[in-house]
Amino acid sequence: MCGRLSQYRGIHDFVAALSMPNALVNSVGEQPLGRYNVAPSTGVALLHLEQAVLHADRVRWGWRPHWAKDRAPPINARVEKVANGAFFRAIWPHRAIAPVDNWFEWVDEGGPKKQPYLVRRRDGAPVLCAAIGQLPDADEGAGELDGFVIITADSAGGMVDIHDRRPVVLNPTLAREWLDPATTRGRAEQMVLLQGEPPDAFEWFRVDCAVGNPRHEGPHIIEPLTAGQ
């Protein structure tokens, strides 16, 4: 987890969910993002604060330090290690929110292929995932080494049946605190370790196996399978 996600609302819908009064520097466009099947290593709309101004940028999903050339860039970071491990040390201070509509998990149900499930908030609100990254500079723009990872935690409750890991999702109040540069590193670690949204904030259902191919795109990707499918 988390290996595929959706961002189909417009960036202003995601910003509204944060309830932030800050001015917005928007480089992702005014129209709905319209991406139902977002794969790793592609650009994802990300929200971050720079000098008290909220920025919306497309940032590559995946990051590794310059010295780790022997492995593919991870797309997720385990919450148990992210704050103190050497691998993510350079980007731990650079916090962001990856606002998504849902994410997908694959479950082995004994068939020829693993069954994909869509996971979303039960209340229909955007999913505000805690993230860190090497983020675009307001003056210099995007850099070729920019990238981000989503922070993940152990699943609990019924979500264990879908996957043993899940994104750390913050409510809007905590998401604003996470983005605030004044939030200390210790407080940020406490938030992602202890204050992510609980399993009962989410619902999940089976979707078509077509989501496994990132070339399949469109609203049909997120439709629940009907009985017998």
N, C-alpha and C positions, 0 to 999 in steps of 0.2 A: 504494500500500500504506500502511497496512492499513485497509481500508474496511468490513470486517464481521468479527465475531468471535462466539465462543460462550462462555458461562459457565453451565454446567449443573450442576456440582458444588456442594456446600455450601461456605460460606465457611470452615468449619473444615477442610475438605479442603485448601483453598489455604493456610491458615495452617500446617497440618501440614507441607506441602511446604517451607515456609520454615524449619522447626525453630526457631522463636523462642519463648523461655520467657516473653516479656513478657505481662503481663495484656492481655486483648483487650476493647476497647470496640466492640461489634458493633451497628451500626444497620441492617444489611441482613437480619437474620432468621436463624433457626436451620435452616430447611428448605433443601433444594437450590434453587439459584437458577433452574434449569429454563429457561434462555434459550439457545436454539440459534442464533438469528439476530439478533444485536444490531447495531443500526444506529447511525451517528453521530448526535449531538445527543440521544441518550437516556442515562439513568443507567446507569453501569457500576460494579460493585463494585470499590473501590480500597482498597489497603492503604497506610497511612502511619504514621509515628511522630510522636507529640507528647508531649514531656516523658517519654520512655522508655516510653510506653504505645502499644501497637499499636492503631490504629483501622481499622475496616472501615466505609466509607461509600459510599453511592451518589453518584457525581459525574458530571456531564454530560460526555460525550465530545465535546470541542471547546472551544477557548479562544482568545480574542484580547484584546490589551490595550485599555483603554478608549478609546484614541485611534485605533484602527484600525477605524473604523466603515464603511469603504468596501469591506470584504470579509467573506465568511463566515468564521466561526471555523475555523481549521485543526484537523484531528484528529490530525495527525502533525507531528513536527519532525525535520528532517534533523540527524543527529548531527554533521555537518561544521560546522554553523552555530549549533547550539542554545546552546552555552556562551557564545559571544561576540557573537552578533547582538543588535540592539536589540529585535527583536520579542518574544523570550522572556526578556529580561533580568530582568523582575520575578518570574518563576516558576522560573527556573533553580535557585535555592536550595531550592525546595520539591519534594523528590523523593518519588516514590511507586512502587509496583509495581501494575501492572494484571495480575492473575492470570487467565489464560484457559485454556480447554480446547483451543482451536484458533482459527485465523483463516482467512479465505478470500481467494483471488486469482482474477482473471478473465484468461483467456488467449484471444487470437485464434487460433483453429485453422481459420479459413476457412469456418466455418458461418455461418448467419444471425445467431447470437448468440455472444458470447464464452462460452467454457466455464469455469464455476467449478471451482476446485480447493480442497480442504480441506487445510490444513497443520497438522500437530501434531507433538509430540515423538515420536520413535521408541520411547522407553521408556514412553510412556503417562503420564508425570508432567505436572503442570500446567506451563503455559508462563508464565514470570515475566517480563513485559515491563517494561522501564525506562520510567518516565513522570515527567512533572513537571506541576504544576498550581497553580491557586488553589484551595486545599483547605478543607474545612469547619473552622471553629474549634471547639475542644472546648467552650468556654464559650458562644459565641454561636450555634453551630449552622451549618447550611448557609446560604450567601448566594446571591443571584441571579446574581452574577458568577462563582461557582465554576465550574470546568471543568478539564479536563486534556488533555494530548496524549501520544501514544506516540512514543518516540524511534525513528527508523528509520535503517538503514544500507544501503549498497550490498549487493546479493546477491552470492553467489559460488558457484562450483561449479555443480551441477545446478539450484540454486534460481533461477539467472538465467533458465532456461527458463519459470519460473512468473511471476516478476516481477523487475524490476531493483532493487526496494527490499524490505526486510523489517524487522520489529521487531527492536530490540536485546533479545535474551533473555539473562537472567543466570542462572547456576547459583545454588543456594540460598545458598552462602557469599558470593558477590558481591552477591546481592540484599539480604542482611542489611547488608552494608557500604554499599550504595547508600542504604538507608533510614536509616542511622545519621547523625544530625545532626553528629556529630564528624568525619565524612568530609569532607575539604577539597574545595573546588570543583575544584581541579586534579586530585585523585585521582578524583573523580567523572567528570570529562571523560575521563581516561585509561581508565577502566573501560568506558565506553560506546563509545569509539573503538576499543579494542583487545581487549577481553575478552568480547565477546558470544559466545554459543554458536555453534559452527561449523555449516555446512550439513548435515554428516552426522549431526547430532543430531536431524534432522527427517525426516519422510516426508510425502508428499502424494499425493492421488488425486482423480479427477474425481467430482463430485457433481451432483445434479439442479439444473437451471437455476432451480428454484423458489426457491433461496436468494436470488436477485436481488430478490425482492419481500419486504420485511420483514414483511409480513402473514402470510407462510408461516412457521410455527413448529412445532417438535417434533423428536423424534429422527430422523425420516426425512430431515431436512435434512443430517445428517452421515453418512448411509449412502453407501458407495462405489457408483458405477454398476457394474452387471455388464456383461459382454461383450455387445455389440450394442445397449446402451442409448444 
